[in-house]
Each structure stands twice: as structure tokens, then as C-alpha cells.
């Protein structure tokens, strides 16, 4: 039998999909789409947001694996298709370019302002991939990308209204908390591989506490910032965040898988509360 047969295109597809980081890509896309629905973009406008953000996230995920190819090969990562050679490097590079550009073109259907915000989300993710993730500024791309998600939703409306500052602040805080939580389980492995971002410099305990503090701050903002007074669900979200923060104060919780799960659960709660604001996400009352 001949050795090393070339993979058929249908055999490469699962490897290509794994290269896109489907979990995070779908999570960000879901948040952006839910925000679009909540501000009244309708099915067509919400679909434009979903497709444009998803394509951008695919570009970001693939680029991450391409940039980390040598590092993942040295670490012997069979779960990384690019490093393992399951897909040709030229194929994934072309796919990254194509998905990124296609996402921006689709975003233009929402108008130039929404497209610019979508480009900002993409630029933040690529800046992280291309160098910032290994620096003390690893948090900054998440401020940009997640902070702009409410703007992607509202700027496609008639009149192109910006979301209120508190909504963008909440998005940014959730984004940084997600970055910190995602790094928790792999701090030692990342440091050994030379990826030393903010979480790695802080250490497991400080990273856990900072993530919890950001999520408590987000929940508190969602209680008091939106017009019309606090809602019962917002109080419940704040209570959940405070309980999680107290739990994370335990030294045994620092850097554990349970800490990651707790922070992720509170992040989801905060996102749901942000999405539930609906009309409050519009700068102009009563739009």
C-alpha cells in the first residue's frame, strides 16, 4: 500500500472546521446576533450580523492556528490540524483571507457605520493573534472587539444610533473576563510555550479574582445604568456574580477547572442580562 495518501477534500473538512475554533466563534456570533435581535434589527438585519461576525470569527480562529503552528508542532498538539498537517497551510491561509474579506463585504449590507464596527471586531481579534496575546496588553483586543458588539447591532438601524456607553463598557468587561477565564486552565502550558499574556503575569489566583471582579462590575452596571430602574433579573444576576466572586476568594479555587466554569457561567448570565435590555441599548430613548 502507498504510504501517506493525500486526504480527499471531504476528509479535510472536519480538520478545517476545527481550525476555526468553532466553540468561541459560535459563542461570539450568538451574542452579536442576539443583540441585533434585541434592538429590533429584524430577521434580515440579524442574519447579516450573524453571517458577517461568524465569517470574521472564522478568520480570527484560523489565523490563531496559523500563527501558533510552529509552537503547536513543538508541543506535539494532535488536536491542532494546522500543526498536525491535517490540512495544507496554503489552504487555511486562503480560507482565513477569504472569510475575513467576505465578512466585511456582508457587513456593508448594514451600512458603512455597522461595517466599520464589524471591522473593529475583526481587527481586535487579529491583533490578539498576531502578537498581543503574548504581551501584557493581551486584554486590549477583547476590550475593542467585545466593546464594539453592541455597536454592530445598533449602527445598522435607521439613523445609525450608537449604543450607550454603559452597554459598550459591559461588553468590554465581559470580553476581558472571558479572556482571563479562558487562560486559567492552561497558564502553565502557555508560559512554557512562551505565550505570556496578562493572565500569565498575574498568576492563577489574581486572574480568577480579576475575572470575578469584572463580572461583578458588569452585573452592577446592568442593575443601575439602564434607564427605567433596576429589573428583578438584573438583581438576580448581580447576586449570582457576588456569590461567584466570594467562592473564587477561596485559595483552592484559583486556577482550577471549576474556577473557569464558574467565571464562564457568570459571563453567560451577564451577556443574557445585556441582551435583555432591548430598547435600552439604543442611545435615543423611544426609538
Residue, then its C-alpha position, 0 to 999 in steps of 0.5 A: x500500500x502507498x504510504x501517506x495518501x493525500x486526504x480527499x477534500x471531504x476528509x479535510x473538512x472536519x480538520x478545517x472546521x476545527x481550525x476555526x475554533x468553532x466553540x468561541x466563534x459560535x459563542x461570539x456570533x450568538x451574542x452579536x446576533x442576539x443583540x441585533x435581535x434585541x434592538x429590533x434589527x429584524x430577521x434580515x438585519x440579524x442574519x447579516x450580523x450573524x453571517x458577517x461576525x461568524x465569517x470574521x470569527x472564522x478568520x480570527x480562529x484560523x489565523x490563531x492556528x496559523x500563527x501558533x503552528x510552529x509552537x503547536x508542532x513543538x508541543x506535539x498538539x494532535x488536536x491542532x490540524x494546522x500543526x498536525x498537517x491535517x490540512x495544507x497551510x496554503x489552504x487555511x491561509x486562503x480560507x482565513x483571507x477569504x472569510x475575513x474579506x467576505x465578512x466585511x463585504x456582508x457587513x456593508x449590507x448594514x451600512x458603512x457605520x455597522x461595517x466599520x464596527x464589524x471591522x473593529x471586531x475583526x481587527x481586535x481579534x487579529x491583533x490578539x493573534x498576531x502578537x498581543x496575546x503574548x504581551x501584557x496588553x493581551x486584554x486590549x483586543x477583547x476590550x475593542x472587539x467585545x466593546x464594539x458588539x453592541x455597536x454592530x447591532x445598533x449602527x445598522x438601524x435607521x439613523x445609525x444610533x450608537x449604543x450607550x456607553x454603559x452597554x459598550x463598557x459591559x461588553x468590554x468587561x465581559x470580553x476581558x473576563x472571558x479572556x482571563x477565564x479562558x487562560x486559567x486552565x492552561x497558564x502553565x502550558x502557555x508560559x512554557x510555550x512562551x505565550x505570556x499574556x496578562x493572565x500569565x503575569x498575574x498568576x492563577x489566583x489574581x486572574x480568577x479574582x480579576x475575572x470575578x471582579x469584572x463580572x461583578x462590575x458588569x452585573x452592577x452596571x446592568x442593575x443601575x445604568x439602564x434607564x427605567x430602574x433596576x429589573x428583578x433579573x438584573x438583581x438576580x444576576x448581580x447576586x449570582x456574580x457576588x456569590x461567584x466572586x466570594x467562592x473564587x476568594x477561596x485559595x483552592x479555587x484559583x486556577x482550577x477547572x471549576x474556577x473557569x466554569x464558574x467565571x464562564x457561567x457568570x459571563x453567560x448570565x451577564x451577556x443574557x442580562x445585556x441582551x435583555x435590555x432591548x430598547x435600552x441599548x439604543x442611545x435615543x430613548x423611544x426609538 
